Amino acid sequence: MRIYLSRPHMSGHEEQRVSEAFASNFVAPLGPQLDAFEASVRDYLGADVHCVGLSSGSAALHLALRIAGVGPGDEVWISSMTFAGGIFPLNYLGATPRFFDLSPDTWTIDTARLSDELAKASTENRLPKAIVPTDLYGQSVDLDVLEDLAAQYDVRLILDSAESLGASYQNGRKAGTGGDAAILSFNGNKIITTSGGGMLVTPHKDWADEARFLATQARDPAPHYEHSTYGYNYRLSNICAAIGLGQMEVLDDRVARRREIFARYEEALSRPGITFMPEPEGQRSTRWLTALTIDTDVVGKSREDIRLMLLEHEIESRPLWKPMHMQPLYDGAPYHGTGFDEGLFRDGLCLPSGSDMLNDQQDEVIDRIKDLLG
Ligand SMILES: *Cc1c(COP(=O)(O)O)cnc(C)c1O
């Protein structure tokens, strides 16, 4: 049986929730299950936020950027090491990215570098419209520092928390509760899934209202269809939200299991030349995927040696995200960093981390890697 990187993992209650939606005929992009799902995420986050269920995390980012006022020619400063869905919405709006490296201590955006560049940009009158840092592999960015910077320079802060629902930052503060907005993803491979879906989480009621308006074709109040701006069909299906309700029941279990998987790998595979993603003091990552780097000179094998060996045995692993400043699409875009993220891409591997993976399966992954490394 193939061992996957990260698969959907149902609780057993999702089908019942979907049946309830069918019974009431709310087979539509709105309905009581969607309302309940939004409320459930808000309660979980335990903060004074508004939650808007959407068709994907990318859709959530698109709306957040548009509401932040990002338009053609505007700069958005963003973690280079991220997933396509966490940046393509800039292109939808004609905005330009400026890329930032990660801090080696946290593997999240290098806030010292960001701070220096904001100071420079401020004196030159070219501040960005928004900053979009990514909670990489489920680890919260440094919210306190980022919120201070955003306030100091009056720049909108939008957090890409697609991989970090269930993580906490400091003092139990949940990832996804910071900035002007955070985006969540319920894609099939994330911590919890609605088959596909996303959410905009914001402390601003007017942002949430605007998101709901834009996500339902920007319909002005009138009996007929009246439009003073253009919108999108971005709401989350009520059926998908029903799946999400079943998933919210087990969110903490899913995070605990992913963390356990990470800890088992770390315990079994730690050796000179293998570096696991760090976790800053006081923080709790979801450990969405177990991410590590292989120093070929020390270990004697490369990331690709391991990945290809695993693949031969029907075990799925994957290089870390390829930084966006290295992508042909963003060739020539400004980048601030030392290339730490380039090194992560060159040497980094994500191991199978699905919360439904059995210990026996993980042991097989571990044993095969140990055999290869000798
Ligand atoms: C998954 C993901 C997204 C996009 O979410 P979708 O729901 O797939 O559109 C955005 N950013 C990051 C970092 C992600 O991992």
The ligand as an SDF file (V2000), in Angstrom:
LIG
                    3D

 15 15  0  0  0  0  0  0  0  0999 V2000
   -2.5650   25.3360    0.5490 C   0  0  0  0  0  0  0  0  0  0  0  0
   -1.9360   26.6560    0.5920 C   0  0  0  0  0  0  0  0  0  0  0  0
   -2.5340   27.7900    0.0180 C   0  0  0  0  0  0  0  0  0  0  0  0
   -3.7460   27.7830   -0.8560 C   0  0  0  0  0  0  0  0  0  0  0  0
   -4.8290   27.1120   -0.4330 O   0  0  0  0  0  0  0  0  0  0  0  0
   -5.8700   26.4510   -1.4640 P   0  0  0  0  0  0  0  0  0  0  0  0
   -7.0170   26.1410   -0.5940 O   0  0  0  0  0  0  0  0  0  0  0  0
   -5.2000   25.2350   -2.0300 O   0  0  0  0  0  0  0  0  0  0  0  0
   -6.1950   27.4500   -2.5170 O   0  0  0  0  0  0  0  0  0  0  0  0
   -1.9260   29.0080    0.1820 C   0  0  0  0  0  0  0  0  0  0  0  0
   -0.7690   29.1320    0.8320 N   0  0  0  0  0  0  0  0  0  0  0  0
   -0.1380   28.0630    1.3770 C   0  0  0  0  0  0  0  0  0  0  0  0
    1.1340   28.2910    2.1180 C   0  0  0  0  0  0  0  0  0  0  0  0
   -0.6770   26.7870    1.2460 C   0  0  0  0  0  0  0  0  0  0  0  0
   -0.0300   25.7390    1.7520 O   0  0  0  0  0  0  0  0  0  0  0  0
  1  2  1  0
  2  3  1  0
  2 14  2  0
  3  4  1  0
  3 10  2  0
  4  5  1  0
  5  6  1  0
  6  7  2  0
  6  8  1  0
  6  9  1  0
 10 11  1  0
 11 12  2  0
 12 13  1  0
 12 14  1  0
 14 15  1  0
M  END
$$$$
